[in-house]
Amino acid sequence: MSTMAAPTDVTCISDTGSLPDDPYIGLLYHFGMLLGVDDFATEQTYHRAKMRLHNAWLHRAGIVWGLDVDAVEDKREFRVGPGLALDPSGRELHLDVRCCMDIGAWYDQNTDAANATTNEDGTVQFDGRIEIAFCACATRPVPAISGPCDGANVDTAYSRTFETVSIRFIAATAEPVPSPYPRLRLLFGLDDGTPPDIPAQDKADILAARADVLSKTADAQPDALLAYFREFADRDAVAMVPATSADGTTQSVYPGTDDDGVILANVTGVTLSGSTGNWTLTGYTIDRSPRRTHVATLTIEELLCGALLEGSTGGGASSPLDAGGPRVSAIAVDRPGKKVTITLDKPVAAATVSHDAFRVSRLEPGGWQPIKVTSASLSGDGLSIEVDLRVDPGTSLLRFIAFGTGETPLLGTDDVPLAGGQNDPPGSADDGHNYVHMST
């Protein structure tokens, strides 16, 4: 794939050849010191590597802005828009013009690696991903003061390094990779499809910590959660190590290697019709979900404040964690059939399903009149309950309540009370929320 348009008179150079970074070796000046090329390079790379160290460990790889991916079918091109990203070794990847690749030409050059399927109609189909990686170019040639080195036949030198990106199509879709801080992610109940890469004992400790926090009162939960946060953040930090090269011979100071790129999108079902040198792009699906995006600190601060105020219990206490009790996801009222059926997102314990777990009433001219619940039956998978009524509610306003509180609440199979409906507040391990539905 092509790289962005760089200044004229350039030559591509490796990142190591451009500026070999070391964040722990700086220049120690002294009066009368004779400075040479190596000294100036050391001065630059020290500060550059410090920035990389900060970006790589404290921000990690991700998109900062832009870098959209789309296609132009009549030109059989995939395009990457301008943007900025950080790579796994902390380098800034910038692209300031839209770049394109000819997927037909790529296939001709990489036929064996593409793992393509040839269809009955003669088209070829394959999957892959688009990513960007750091690329450096030497530019602004100037006359060389010293004579050419042995074997050289040039009398100029390049006086600038231009940082850009190379855009790559890889014949394999991006797979989920373990996210940093897996213990903290498990503590907060996050699951992005990647199993936490942590020892069994740590996992047991974290699940016990979650249960401990959820068992406390709302006022006591923030302090308990903070204590566990500090404990498991420390365990995550102790487990972190810098990356090593693919052959295992070189250890980086960063969490990623210089060869690692930043994923922009998976592209599946790439379909080409025609023949070598004369392909037409007839099908594709672009999926940007594998990419990760950085959010500005200012926005994170405001989002956290919004969450605090929305769930506040007063006195600055933050919203308690939900204990994970079942919630009603749907309800169906069959008035002529004298029944109400609720669907839940988690199985309910059969022993808690009885007529005492429900209350039904209808609004009459003289006020609310109760309707007796004759029975309640649980489905085999525990995910729906059919409530039978003694009488037909008719056309009156009907109020249906499933208890998550009080003496006879519905419980999940883990004994956590019903937490109400999908949009109700968090429920605790000891007390949930009633699900209430009114209809005519």
VENWOBEL-V613676 format. One record per backbone hydrogen bond with DSSP energy under -1.0 kcal/mol. CO is the residue of the C=O (numbers start at 1). NH is the residue of the N-H. E is the energy in kcal/mol with one decimal. If there is no record, write none. Layout:
CO & NH & E
CO & NH & E
This chain:
11 & 138 & -3.4
14 & 18 & -1.7
15 & 19 & -2.5
30 & 33 & -1.9
36 & 40 & -2.0
37 & 41 & -2.5
38 & 42 & -2.4
39 & 43 & -2.2
40 & 44 & -2.1
41 & 45 & -3.0
42 & 46 & -2.0
43 & 47 & -1.2
44 & 48 & -2.5
45 & 49 & -2.8
46 & 50 & -1.7
47 & 51 & -1.9
48 & 52 & -2.2
49 & 53 & -2.8
50 & 54 & -2.0
51 & 55 & -2.8
52 & 56 & -3.1
53 & 57 & -2.0
54 & 58 & -2.1
55 & 59 & -1.4
55 & 60 & -2.0
62 & 86 & -2.6
63 & 294 & -3.4
65 & 84 & -2.5
68 & 81 & -2.6
70 & 79 & -3.1
72 & 75 & -1.1
72 & 77 & -2.1
73 & 76 & -1.7
76 & 103 & -2.0
77 & 72 & -2.7
78 & 101 & -1.9
79 & 70 & -1.9
80 & 99 & -2.5
82 & 67 & -2.6
83 & 95 & -2.5
84 & 64 & -2.9
84 & 65 & -1.8
85 & 93 & -3.2
86 & 62 & -2.0
87 & 90 & -2.5
91 & 87 & -2.3
93 & 85 & -1.9
95 & 83 & -2.5
99 & 80 & -2.6
101 & 78 & -1.6
102 & 106 & -2.2
103 & 107 & -2.1
104 & 108 & -2.1
105 & 109 & -1.7
106 & 110 & -1.3
110 & 114 & -1.7
117 & 125 & -2.1
119 & 122 & -1.9
123 & 119 & -3.1
124 & 272 & -2.6
125 & 117 & -3.0
126 & 270 & -2.2
128 & 267 & -3.2
129 & 170 & -2.7
130 & 264 & -2.9
130 & 265 & -1.6
131 & 168 & -3.3
132 & 262 & -2.9
133 & 166 & -2.8
135 & 164 & -3.3
136 & 13 & -2.4
137 & 162 & -4.0
138 & 11 & -2.0
139 & 160 & -2.1
140 & 159 & -2.0
142 & 157 & -3.2
149 & 152 & -2.5
155 & 144 & -2.6
157 & 142 & -3.5
160 & 139 & -2.6
162 & 137 & -2.6
164 & 135 & -1.9
166 & 133 & -2.4
168 & 131 & -2.4
170 & 129 & -2.3
170 & 172 & -2.3
181 & 185 & -2.1
182 & 186 & -2.0
183 & 187 & -2.2
184 & 188 & -2.0
185 & 190 & -3.1
186 & 189 & -1.2
196 & 198 & -1.6
199 & 203 & -2.2
200 & 204 & -2.3
201 & 205 & -2.4
202 & 206 & -2.5
203 & 207 & -2.4
204 & 208 & -2.0
205 & 209 & -2.0
206 & 210 & -2.5
207 & 211 & -2.1
208 & 212 & -2.1
209 & 213 & -2.5
210 & 214 & -2.6
211 & 215 & -1.3
213 & 216 & -1.2
214 & 429 & -1.1
217 & 221 & -1.3
220 & 224 & -1.6
221 & 225 & -3.0
222 & 226 & -2.3
223 & 227 & -1.9
224 & 228 & -2.0
225 & 229 & -2.6
226 & 230 & -2.2
227 & 231 & -1.8
228 & 232 & -2.7
229 & 233 & -2.3
230 & 234 & -1.7
231 & 235 & -1.7
232 & 236 & -2.2
233 & 237 & -2.4
234 & 238 & -2.4
235 & 239 & -1.5
243 & 252 & -3.2
245 & 248 & -1.9
250 & 245 & -2.9
254 & 243 & -2.7
257 & 260 & -1.2
262 & 132 & -2.2
265 & 130 & -2.9
266 & 287 & -3.0
267 & 128 & -1.9
268 & 285 & -1.8
270 & 126 & -1.8
271 & 282 & -2.7
271 & 283 & -1.1
272 & 124 & -2.5
273 & 280 & -2.4
275 & 278 & -3.0
280 & 273 & -2.5
283 & 271 & -2.9
285 & 268 & -2.3
287 & 266 & -2.9
288 & 291 & -1.5
292 & 63 & -3.1
296 & 300 & -2.2
297 & 301 & -2.6
298 & 302 & -1.9
299 & 303 & -2.6
300 & 304 & -2.4
301 & 305 & -2.0
302 & 306 & -2.3
303 & 307 & -2.2
304 & 308 & -2.1
305 & 309 & -2.4
306 & 310 & -2.3
307 & 311 & -1.7
314 & 317 & -1.5
326 & 419 & -2.9
327 & 345 & -2.2
330 & 343 & -2.8
332 & 341 & -2.8
334 & 339 & -2.2
335 & 338 & -1.3
338 & 389 & -2.8
339 & 334 & -2.8
340 & 387 & -3.5
341 & 332 & -2.6
342 & 385 & -2.3
343 & 329 & -2.9
343 & 330 & -1.4
347 & 413 & -1.1
349 & 352 & -1.6
350 & 353 & -1.6
354 & 357 & -1.7
355 & 358 & -1.3
357 & 403 & -2.6
359 & 401 & -2.6
360 & 371 & -3.0
361 & 399 & -3.0
362 & 369 & -3.1
364 & 367 & -2.3
367 & 364 & -2.7
369 & 362 & -2.5
372 & 390 & -2.2
375 & 388 & -2.5
377 & 386 & -2.7
379 & 382 & -1.4
382 & 348 & -1.8
383 & 344 & -3.1
384 & 379 & -2.5
385 & 342 & -2.4
386 & 377 & -2.4
387 & 340 & -2.4
388 & 374 & -1.8
388 & 375 & -1.0
393 & 396 & -1.2
397 & 363 & -2.2
398 & 439 & -1.9
399 & 361 & -2.1
400 & 437 & -2.5
401 & 359 & -2.1
402 & 435 & -2.8
403 & 410 & -2.9
404 & 432 & -1.9
410 & 418 & -2.4
411 & 349 & -3.0
412 & 415 & -2.2
416 & 412 & -2.7
418 & 433 & -2.3
420 & 328 & -2.5
421 & 424 & -1.2
427 & 323 & -3.0
431 & 428 & -2.4
435 & 402 & -2.4
437 & 400 & -3.2
439 & 398 & -3.6
